[in-house]
Amino acid sequence: MYCFQMETIQFQVNWLLYSQHLIFLELVPSNPNISDAIIAAFFGAFIFLLLATIVAIGILIYYRDHVIIRRNTPIISIIVLVGIASILIGSICRSIGAYHWSCLIDLFMVSTLGSLVVAGIIAKNYRIYKIFRNKSATALVIKDSQLFIIIGAIFLY
């Protein structure tokens, strides 16, 4: 049984090893209070939202040739969802505790990969802006490669 400090909450980790494999890991607060319940609720919500994001990415990949999904630019939508998933992973690391590794993961996931959300939304808004700004009656084609240049520029900035 090991004890470690996690944001002023004492947790006990009970390990049960069977044939050199980790079978069971249990986190039990030694002094449960309302903040423990709030942290557990946020942790559960982040896990649920992360799973919903992964399911949405799977649906976009599976139906990428469908007419409605194809018009939505599925690759950029997947980039935005990967950015959302990285923000959720960073939030999960933040809710685990204030350790050196969790702070580094949080910093990388939220600030670096989280910029994919903003970049994807700006790229889609740029496409909409160009289409509605077109005063002629001709169809305006903005290729995905042009949008990837915008996403890359924002991501590298």
TORPA-4810 file (N, C-alpha, C, O; in nm, 3 decimals):
<nodes>
NODE_1_0.085_-0.117_0.000_0.000_0.000_0.000_0.090_0.124_0.000_0.178_0.137_0.085_M
NODE_2_0.068_0.214_-0.094_0.145_0.336_-0.107_0.053_0.455_-0.084_-0.065_0.451_-0.119_Y
NODE_3_0.105_0.559_-0.027_0.029_0.683_-0.007_0.102_0.796_-0.077_0.225_0.802_-0.073_C
NODE_4_0.029_0.883_-0.140_0.088_1.002_-0.200_-0.011_1.117_-0.190_-0.131_1.096_-0.175_F
NODE_5_0.042_1.239_-0.197_-0.039_1.359_-0.182_-0.088_1.404_-0.318_-0.008_1.414_-0.412_Q
NODE_6_-0.217_1.432_-0.332_-0.274_1.478_-0.458_-0.366_1.595_-0.428_-0.481_1.575_-0.388_M
NODE_7_-0.318_1.716_-0.448_-0.393_1.839_-0.425_-0.462_1.837_-0.288_-0.584_1.853_-0.278_E
NODE_8_-0.383_1.819_-0.186_-0.424_1.819_-0.045_-0.524_1.709_-0.011_-0.589_1.716_0.093_T
NODE_9_-0.537_1.608_-0.095_-0.626_1.495_-0.066_-0.537_1.372_-0.056_-0.462_1.341_-0.149_I
NODE_10_-0.545_1.303_0.053_-0.464_1.184_0.072_-0.531_1.064_0.005_-0.645_1.032_0.036_Q
NODE_11_-0.460_1.000_-0.085_-0.513_0.884_-0.154_-0.429_0.762_-0.119_-0.308_0.772_-0.099_F
NODE_12_-0.493_0.650_-0.111_-0.423_0.524_-0.091_-0.438_0.443_-0.218_-0.547_0.430_-0.274_Q
NODE_13_-0.328_0.389_-0.261_-0.330_0.307_-0.382_-0.306_0.163_-0.340_-0.201_0.130_-0.285_V
NODE_14_-0.403_0.080_-0.366_-0.392_-0.061_-0.332_-0.359_-0.138_-0.460_-0.433_-0.132_-0.558_N
NODE_15_-0.250_-0.209_-0.457_-0.206_-0.285_-0.573_-0.228_-0.434_-0.546_-0.195_-0.484_-0.439_W
NODE_16_-0.282_-0.500_-0.640_-0.295_-0.644_-0.631_-0.224_-0.701_-0.753_-0.270_-0.684_-0.866_L
NODE_17_-0.115_-0.769_-0.730_-0.037_-0.824_-0.840_-0.064_-0.974_-0.849_-0.062_-1.045_-0.749_L
NODE_18_-0.088_-1.020_-0.969_-0.106_-1.162_-0.992_-0.017_-1.201_-1.109_-0.036_-1.150_-1.220_Y
NODE_19_0.075_-1.289_-1.087_0.173_-1.337_-1.186_0.237_-1.221_-1.261_0.239_-1.218_-1.384_S
NODE_20_0.289_-1.128_-1.186_0.366_-1.012_-1.234_0.286_-0.921_-1.327_0.345_-0.849_-1.408_Q
NODE_21_0.156_-0.922_-1.317_0.071_-0.830_-1.394_-0.013_-0.749_-1.297_-0.060_-0.798_-1.194_H
NODE_22_-0.031_-0.624_-1.332_-0.117_-0.538_-1.251_-0.263_-0.568_-1.284_-0.306_-0.550_-1.398_L
NODE_23_-0.338_-0.613_-1.186_-0.477_-0.650_-1.209_-0.571_-0.544_-1.154_-0.676_-0.518_-1.213_I
NODE_24_-0.535_-0.482_-1.045_-0.632_-0.398_-0.977_-0.563_-0.272_-0.928_-0.455_-0.280_-0.869_F
NODE_25_-0.622_-0.159_-0.952_-0.573_-0.032_-0.901_-0.693_0.042_-0.846_-0.790_0.067_-0.918_L
NODE_26_-0.688_0.077_-0.721_-0.802_0.141_-0.657_-0.756_0.270_-0.590_-0.659_0.270_-0.514_E
NODE_27_-0.823_0.378_-0.618_-0.795_0.506_-0.554_-0.904_0.531_-0.451_-1.022_0.544_-0.485_L
NODE_28_-0.864_0.539_-0.325_-0.959_0.556_-0.217_-0.919_0.681_-0.139_-0.810_0.684_-0.081_V
NODE_29_-1.003_0.784_-0.135_-0.969_0.901_-0.054_-0.978_0.867_0.095_-1.073_0.803_0.140_P
NODE_30_-0.877_0.913_0.169_-0.879_0.884_0.313_-0.973_0.976_0.389_-1.030_0.934_0.490_S
NODE_31_-0.993_1.099_0.343_-1.086_1.194_0.403_-1.180_1.246_0.295_-1.157_1.355_0.242_N
NODE_32_-1.285_1.173_0.262_-1.373_1.220_0.154_-1.452_1.344_0.196_-1.500_1.353_0.309_P
NODE_33_-1.464_1.439_0.104_-1.546_1.559_0.126_-1.608_1.599_-0.007_-1.597_1.525_-0.106_N
NODE_34_-1.672_1.713_-0.011_-1.744_1.755_-0.131_-1.650_1.782_-0.248_-1.688_1.760_-0.363_I
NODE_35_-1.527_1.828_-0.221_-1.434_1.855_-0.330_-1.393_1.726_-0.399_-1.365_1.726_-0.519_S
NODE_36_-1.388_1.613_-0.324_-1.359_1.484_-0.387_-1.468_1.448_-0.487_-1.439_1.399_-0.596_D
NODE_37_-1.591_1.472_-0.450_-1.703_1.441_-0.540_-1.701_1.530_-0.663_-1.732_1.485_-0.773_A
NODE_38_-1.666_1.656_-0.645_-1.660_1.748_-0.758_-1.548_1.709_-0.853_-1.567_1.710_-0.975_I
NODE_39_-1.432_1.674_-0.798_-1.320_1.630_-0.882_-1.357_1.503_-0.957_-1.327_1.490_-1.075_I
NODE_40_-1.422_1.409_-0.889_-1.464_1.284_-0.954_-1.568_1.311_-1.063_-1.567_1.246_-1.167_A
NODE_41_-1.659_1.406_-1.039_-1.761_1.439_-1.139_-1.698_1.502_-1.263_-1.734_1.468_-1.375_A
NODE_42_-1.604_1.594_-1.243_-1.533_1.654_-1.357_-1.453_1.550_-1.433_-1.452_1.549_-1.556_F
NODE_43_-1.385_1.462_-1.359_-1.307_1.356_-1.422_-1.397_1.267_-1.507_-1.363_1.234_-1.621_F
NODE_44_-1.512_1.229_-1.452_-1.606_1.147_-1.528_-1.662_1.220_-1.649_-1.678_1.160_-1.755_G
NODE_45_-1.691_1.348_-1.634_-1.743_1.427_-1.746_-1.638_1.439_-1.856_-1.670_1.429_-1.974_A
NODE_46_-1.512_1.461_-1.818_-1.405_1.471_-1.918_-1.387_1.338_-1.992_-1.367_1.338_-2.113_F
NODE_47_-1.395_1.226_-1.920_-1.383_1.096_-1.984_-1.500_1.072_-2.080_-1.480_1.024_-2.191_I
NODE_48_-1.622_1.106_-2.037_-1.739_1.090_-2.123_-1.727_1.175_-2.249_-1.753_1.127_-2.360_F
NODE_49_-1.687_1.301_-2.234_-1.672_1.389_-2.350_-1.560_1.343_-2.443_-1.571_1.356_-2.565_L
NODE_50_-1.453_1.288_-2.385_-1.345_1.235_-2.467_-1.393_1.115_-2.549_-1.360_1.103_-2.667_L
NODE_51_-1.469_1.027_-2.487_-1.523_0.913_-2.560_-1.622_0.959_-2.668_-1.624_0.902_-2.778_L
NODE_52_-1.704_1.060_-2.639_-1.797_1.113_-2.739_-1.720_1.175_-2.856_-1.763_1.163_-2.971_A
NODE_53_-1.608_1.241_-2.828_-1.526_1.299_-2.935_-1.466_1.190_-3.022_-1.461_1.203_-3.144_T
NODE_54_-1.420_1.082_-2.959_-1.362_0.971_-3.036_-1.469_0.906_-3.122_-1.442_0.868_-3.236_I
NODE_55_-1.589_0.892_-3.070_-1.700_0.836_-3.149_-1.733_0.929_-3.266_-1.759_0.882_-3.377_V
NODE_56_-1.733_1.058_-3.243_-1.761_1.154_-3.351_-1.654_1.147_-3.460_-1.685_1.157_-3.578_A
NODE_57_-1.528_1.131_-3.420_-1.421_1.116_-3.519_-1.443_0.988_-3.599_-1.426_0.988_-3.721_I
NODE_58_-1.481_0.881_-3.532_-1.508_0.755_-3.601_-1.623_0.767_-3.699_-1.615_0.713_-3.810_G
NODE_59_-1.729_0.837_-3.661_-1.843_0.857_-3.750_-1.802_0.939_-3.872_-1.842_0.908_-3.984_I
NODE_60_-1.722_1.043_-3.850_-1.676_1.124_-3.964_-1.587_1.043_-4.058_-1.595_1.059_-4.180_L
NODE_61_-1.504_0.957_-4.003_-1.418_0.874_-4.089_-1.501_0.771_-4.164_-1.479_0.748_-4.283_I
NODE_62_-1.596_0.709_-4.097_-1.677_0.604_-4.160_-1.767_0.660_-4.271_-1.780_0.599_-4.377_Y
NODE_63_-1.827_0.776_-4.247_-1.920_0.835_-4.345_-1.856_0.949_-4.424_-1.927_1.040_-4.468_Y
NODE_64_-1.727_0.948_-4.442_-1.659_1.059_-4.509_-1.700_1.076_-4.655_-1.683_1.184_-4.710_R
NODE_65_-1.753_0.971_-4.719_-1.795_0.982_-4.858_-1.942_1.019_-4.874_-1.989_1.035_-4.986_D
NODE_66_-2.014_1.034_-4.763_-2.154_1.076_-4.769_-2.159_1.223_-4.813_-2.070_1.301_-4.781_H
NODE_67_-2.265_1.258_-4.886_-2.275_1.392_-4.946_-2.271_1.502_-4.840_-2.198_1.600_-4.856_V
NODE_68_-2.346_1.486_-4.734_-2.352_1.591_-4.631_-2.218_1.604_-4.558_-2.172_1.715_-4.533_I
NODE_69_-2.156_1.492_-4.526_-2.027_1.495_-4.456_-1.919_1.551_-4.547_-1.834_1.626_-4.502_I
NODE_70_-1.922_1.514_-4.676_-1.822_1.563_-4.770_-1.829_1.715_-4.786_-1.726_1.780_-4.801_R
NODE_71_-1.950_1.770_-4.783_-1.964_1.917_-4.793_-1.915_1.988_-4.668_-1.882_2.106_-4.672_R
NODE_72_-1.909_1.916_-4.559_-1.866_1.974_-4.431_-1.714_1.974_-4.415_-1.664_2.018_-4.311_N
NODE_73_-1.641_1.927_-4.514_-1.496_1.912_-4.508_-1.457_1.825_-4.388_-1.416_1.878_-4.284_T
NODE_74_-1.469_1.694_-4.402_-1.449_1.606_-4.286_-1.308_1.611_-4.229_-1.290_1.591_-4.109_P
NODE_75_-1.209_1.637_-4.311_-1.072_1.639_-4.260_-1.053_1.754_-4.162_-0.990_1.738_-4.058_I
NODE_76_-1.107_1.870_-4.196_-1.094_1.984_-4.106_-1.180_1.963_-3.981_-1.142_2.004_-3.872_I
NODE_77_-1.295_1.898_-3.997_-1.376_1.865_-3.880_-1.303_1.768_-3.788_-1.311_1.780_-3.666_S
NODE_78_-1.231_1.673_-3.845_-1.152_1.580_-3.765_-1.038_1.654_-3.694_-1.007_1.624_-3.579_I
NODE_79_-0.977_1.750_-3.762_-0.871_1.830_-3.699_-0.927_1.906_-3.579_-0.863_1.911_-3.474_I
NODE_80_-1.045_1.963_-3.593_-1.108_2.035_-3.482_-1.139_1.938_-3.367_-1.117_1.970_-3.250_V
NODE_81_-1.190_1.819_-3.400_-1.221_1.721_-3.296_-1.096_1.669_-3.227_-1.099_1.641_-3.107_L
NODE_82_-0.985_1.654_-3.300_-0.858_1.615_-3.236_-0.813_1.724_-3.141_-0.761_1.694_-3.033_V
NODE_83_-0.831_1.850_-3.179_-0.799_1.960_-3.088_-0.885_1.957_-2.963_-0.835_1.981_-2.852_G
NODE_84_-1.014_1.928_-2.979_-1.103_1.917_-2.863_-1.062_1.802_-2.775_-1.061_1.814_-2.652_I
NODE_85_-1.026_1.687_-2.837_-0.981_1.572_-2.758_-0.854_1.604_-2.682_-0.837_1.560_-2.568_A
NODE_86_-0.763_1.680_-2.742_-0.639_1.714_-2.671_-0.667_1.808_-2.554_-0.601_1.798_-2.451_S
NODE_87_-0.763_1.898_-2.569_-0.800_1.984_-2.456_-0.860_1.900_-2.344_-0.833_1.925_-2.227_I
NODE_88_-0.941_1.802_-2.379_-1.000_1.714_-2.277_-0.894_1.629_-2.208_-0.901_1.609_-2.087_L
NODE_89_-0.796_1.579_-2.283_-0.687_1.502_-2.221_-0.607_1.591_-2.127_-0.569_1.547_-2.019_I
NODE_90_-0.581_1.714_-2.168_-0.513_1.808_-2.079_-0.593_1.837_-1.954_-0.537_1.850_-1.845_G
NODE_91_-0.725_1.846_-1.967_-0.811_1.868_-1.850_-0.814_1.747_-1.759_-0.821_1.761_-1.637_S
NODE_92_-0.808_1.628_-1.817_-0.801_1.507_-1.735_-0.671_1.505_-1.656_-0.672_1.473_-1.537_I
NODE_93_-0.561_1.540_-1.721_-0.433_1.546_-1.650_-0.434_1.652_-1.541_-0.374_1.633_-1.435_C
NODE_94_-0.503_1.763_-1.565_-0.512_1.868_-1.464_-0.595_1.821_-1.345_-0.565_1.857_-1.231_R
NODE_95_-0.698_1.740_-1.370_-0.782_1.695_-1.259_-0.717_1.583_-1.180_-0.756_1.558_-1.066_S
NODE_96_-0.619_1.515_-1.237_-0.549_1.408_-1.164_-0.468_1.466_-1.050_-0.471_1.413_-0.939_I
NODE_97_-0.396_1.571_-1.076_-0.316_1.631_-0.970_-0.209_1.722_-1.027_-0.191_1.732_-1.148_G
NODE_98_-0.139_1.787_-0.937_-0.036_1.883_-0.977_0.101_1.816_-0.970_0.179_1.842_-0.878_A
NODE_99_0.129_1.731_-1.066_0.259_1.669_-1.078_0.332_1.732_-1.195_0.271_1.797_-1.280_Y
NODE_100_0.462_1.714_-1.200_0.542_1.773_-1.306_0.497_1.722_-1.443_0.481_1.801_-1.537_H
NODE_101_0.477_1.590_-1.456_0.438_1.533_-1.585_0.298_1.576_-1.626_0.273_1.599_-1.744_W
NODE_102_0.207_1.589_-1.529_0.071_1.629_-1.566_0.066_1.775_-1.609_-0.013_1.812_-1.695_S
NODE_103_0.151_1.858_-1.550_0.155_1.999_-1.593_0.213_2.011_-1.733_0.167_2.093_-1.812_C
NODE_104_0.315_1.929_-1.765_0.373_1.934_-1.899_0.275_1.884_-2.004_0.263_1.942_-2.112_L
NODE_105_0.204_1.775_-1.972_0.104_1.723_-2.066_-0.008_1.824_-2.085_-0.055_1.846_-2.197_I
NODE_106_-0.051_1.886_-1.975_-0.157_1.986_-1.982_-0.113_2.104_-2.068_-0.190_2.152_-2.152_D
NODE_107_0.009_2.152_-2.048_0.060_2.264_-2.125_0.066_2.230_-2.273_0.024_2.310_-2.357_L
NODE_108_0.117_2.112_-2.306_0.130_2.073_-2.447_-0.007_2.051_-2.510_-0.033_2.099_-2.620_F
NODE_109_-0.094_1.980_-2.442_-0.223_1.945_-2.500_-0.313_2.066_-2.518_-0.374_2.084_-2.624_M
NODE_110_-0.320_2.150_-2.417_-0.414_2.261_-2.423_-0.361_2.374_-2.511_-0.434_2.424_-2.596_V
NODE_111_-0.237_2.413_-2.491_-0.189_2.530_-2.565_-0.147_2.496_-2.708_-0.178_2.571_-2.800_S
NODE_112_-0.078_2.385_-2.727_-0.027_2.354_-2.860_-0.133_2.287_-2.946_-0.170_2.339_-3.051_T
NODE_113_-0.182_2.173_-2.902_-0.280_2.102_-2.983_-0.418_2.166_-2.976_-0.500_2.146_-3.065_L
NODE_114_-0.445_2.241_-2.870_-0.572_2.311_-2.860_-0.588_2.420_-2.965_-0.699_2.461_-2.997_G
NODE_115_-0.475_2.467_-3.019_-0.483_2.567_-3.125_-0.542_2.509_-3.253_-0.582_2.584_-3.342_S
NODE_116_-0.548_2.376_-3.265_-0.612_2.315_-3.381_-0.760_2.348_-3.387_-0.817_2.361_-3.496_L
NODE_117_-0.822_2.362_-3.272_-0.964_2.398_-3.268_-0.983_2.536_-3.330_-1.068_2.555_-3.418_V
NODE_118_-0.906_2.630_-3.285_-0.917_2.767_-3.334_-0.880_2.773_-3.483_-0.947_2.841_-3.561_V
NODE_119_-0.774_2.703_-3.521_-0.729_2.707_-3.660_-0.834_2.647_-3.753_-0.860_2.702_-3.861_A
NODE_120_-0.894_2.536_-3.714_-0.996_2.475_-3.799_-1.120_2.561_-3.813_-1.177_2.571_-3.921_G
NODE_121_-1.161_2.623_-3.704_-1.279_2.709_-3.709_-1.252_2.833_-3.792_-1.338_2.876_-3.869_I
NODE_122_-1.133_2.890_-3.779_-1.098_3.007_-3.860_-1.092_2.971_-4.008_-1.135_3.049_-4.093_I
NODE_123_-1.038_2.853_-4.040_-1.030_2.810_-4.180_-1.170_2.791_-4.239_-1.195_2.832_-4.353_A
NODE_124_-1.259_2.730_-4.164_-1.397_2.713_-4.216_-1.468_2.847_-4.229_-1.542_2.868_-4.325_K
NODE_125_-1.446_2.936_-4.135_-1.507_3.070_-4.145_-1.450_3.148_-4.262_-1.521_3.227_-4.324_N
NODE_126_-1.322_3.127_-4.293_-1.262_3.193_-4.409_-1.329_3.147_-4.537_-1.356_3.227_-4.626_Y
NODE_127_-1.356_3.016_-4.545_-1.424_2.964_-4.663_-1.564_3.024_-4.676_-1.605_3.065_-4.785_R
NODE_128_-1.637_3.031_-4.568_-1.771_3.090_-4.571_-1.765_3.238_-4.607_-1.848_3.288_-4.682_I
NODE_129_-1.666_3.308_-4.553_-1.649_3.450_-4.583_-1.624_3.471_-4.731_-1.684_3.559_-4.793_Y
NODE_130_-1.536_3.390_-4.789_-1.504_3.405_-4.931_-1.625_3.373_-5.020_-1.646_3.438_-5.122_K
NODE_131_-1.704_3.275_-4.980_-1.821_3.238_-5.060_-1.925_3.350_-5.057_-1.979_3.386_-5.162_I
NODE_132_-1.953_3.404_-4.941_-2.054_3.509_-4.931_-2.002_3.646_-4.974_-2.081_3.735_-5.004_F
NODE_133_-1.872_3.664_-4.978_-1.814_3.790_-5.023_-1.809_3.798_-5.176_-1.794_3.906_-5.232_R
NODE_134_-1.823_3.683_-5.243_-1.818_3.677_-5.389_-1.940_3.748_-5.446_-2.053_3.707_-5.421_N
NODE_135_-1.918_3.855_-5.522_-2.028_3.935_-5.575_-2.076_3.884_-5.710_-2.186_3.916_-5.754_K
NODE_136_-1.993_3.805_-5.776_-2.037_3.752_-5.905_-2.121_3.626_-5.883_-2.119_3.568_-5.774_S
NODE_137_-2.192_3.586_-5.984_-2.281_3.471_-5.973_-2.208_3.339_-5.998_-2.270_3.232_-5.996_A
NODE_138_-2.079_3.347_-6.021_-2.003_3.225_-6.048_-1.972_3.152_-5.917_-1.966_3.211_-5.810_T
NODE_139_-1.955_3.024_-5.932_-1.924_2.941_-5.814_-1.778_2.964_-5.774_-1.688_2.963_-5.859_A
NODE_140_-1.756_2.983_-5.648_-1.622_3.005_-5.596_-1.575_2.876_-5.531_-1.641_2.821_-5.443_L
NODE_141_-1.460_2.830_-5.575_-1.406_2.706_-5.522_-1.284_2.738_-5.438_-1.186_2.795_-5.486_V
NODE_142_-1.292_2.701_-5.311_-1.177_2.714_-5.222_-1.137_2.572_-5.183_-1.213_2.502_-5.116_I
NODE_143_-1.019_2.532_-5.224_-0.975_2.395_-5.202_-0.932_2.374_-5.058_-0.898_2.468_-4.986_K
NODE_144_-0.936_2.247_-5.018_-0.893_2.213_-4.883_-0.746_2.246_-4.861_-0.705_2.277_-4.750_D
NODE_145_-0.666_2.239_-4.967_-0.523_2.268_-4.952_-0.502_2.414_-4.910_-0.410_2.443_-4.833_S
NODE_146_-0.587_2.504_-4.958_-0.577_2.644_-4.915_-0.613_2.656_-4.767_-0.551_2.735_-4.694_Q
NODE_147_-0.711_2.579_-4.722_-0.749_2.582_-4.581_-0.641_2.520_-4.493_-0.619_2.564_-4.380_L
NODE_148_-0.572_2.417_-4.546_-0.463_2.357_-4.469_-0.346_2.453_-4.451_-0.276_2.449_-4.350_F
NODE_149_-0.325_2.540_-4.549_-0.221_2.643_-4.536_-0.258_2.738_-4.422_-0.171_2.777_-4.343_I
NODE_150_-0.384_2.775_-4.413_-0.430_2.863_-4.304_-0.414_2.793_-4.169_-0.365_2.852_-4.072_I
NODE_151_-0.456_2.664_-4.162_-0.442_2.589_-4.038_-0.296_2.576_-3.999_-0.262_2.594_-3.883_I
NODE_152_-0.210_2.545_-4.094_-0.068_2.532_-4.065_-0.006_2.663_-4.016_0.077_2.663_-3.925_G
NODE_153_-0.046_2.774_-4.079_0.008_2.903_-4.037_-0.035_2.938_-3.895_0.045_2.988_-3.816_A
NODE_154_-0.159_2.913_-3.863_-0.207_2.942_-3.726_-0.143_2.847_-3.627_-0.107_2.889_-3.517_I
NODE_155_-0.129_2.719_-3.664_-0.069_2.621_-3.572_0.078_2.653_-3.545_0.125_2.638_-3.432_F
NODE_156_0.151_2.696_-3.648_0.293_2.728_-3.628_0.314_2.861_-3.558_0.418_2.885_-3.497_L
NODE_157_0.215_2.948_-3.566_0.227_3.078_-3.501_0.221_3.059_-3.351_0.230_3.156_-3.276_Y
</nodes>
